[in-house]
């Protein structure tokens, strides 16, 4: 039996009380591990959008829809270029207090396939292959970190 998703870790404030006047809101984060399938990529997008809505960023434009789109592109790349049995990918989202940016990370098991250096170029046929160009356009910053001999993390940051 093939498991479609793994346990989720979500960090939220210890109490629902509002922060004291002038105090920064606590950082929030979530991590989910998903199967390296098209369904896993779709779930990543929905998961991020739902949690951002729960954190006060409705999915009607702005931060939430942009974060969901970037998550979908990064997850689709993890599936397309690193998919296969036993090669799940992990999505981590961190929402620190302002002015720090929202950070989206997608980690896969393909450290041997780092991203090309420099900004992405449009696909010559105008078809698929423009995901990182979209991420480059929407994100304030993005990049790739090779974590070890097996995993790499592609990340993007968005300001509110």
C-alpha positions, 0 to 999 in steps of 0.5 A, a space after each residue: 500500500 502506497 502512503 500518499 502523505 506523511 504526518 504534518 508538523 504545524 507550529 502556532 502560538 501557544 495561546 489564541 490571545 492577541 499579542 500585547 500592544 506593540 509586541 510582534 506576533 509569534 512565528 508560525 510554520 508548517 512542514 508536510 512530507 508528500 509523495 512525489 506524485 502529481 497529487 502530492 504537488 497539488 496537495 502541497 499547494 492546497 495545504 499552504 493556501 489553507 494554512 495561510 488562510 488559517 493564519 489570516 491571509 485569505 486566498 483571494 489574491 496577495 500573499 496567499 495566492 502567490 505563495 500557493 502558486 510558488 509552492 505549486 511550481 517548486 513542488 511540481 519541479 520536485 515531482 518532475 525532476 526527482 519523482 519516483 518510488 520512495 522519493 517523497 518531497 517535503 514542504 516547509 513554510 515559515 511565517 516570521 513576524 514582520 518585516 521578515 519575509 514568508 519563506 517557502 522551502 521544497 526539499 527533494 532527494 535529488 542533490 545531484 540535480 542542482 538548479 542552474 546558476 543565474 536567472 532562468 530563461 523562458 522555454 523556447 517553445 513557450 510551453 512547459 519549463 517556465 516554472 522557475 521563471 515564474 518563481 523568479 518573477 513573483 518571489 522577492 528572493 529565491 535560491 537552491 541549497 544542497 543540504 547533503 549528498 542526497 537532498 537539496 532545498 529550493 526556497 523562495 521568499 515573499 514580503 507581505 
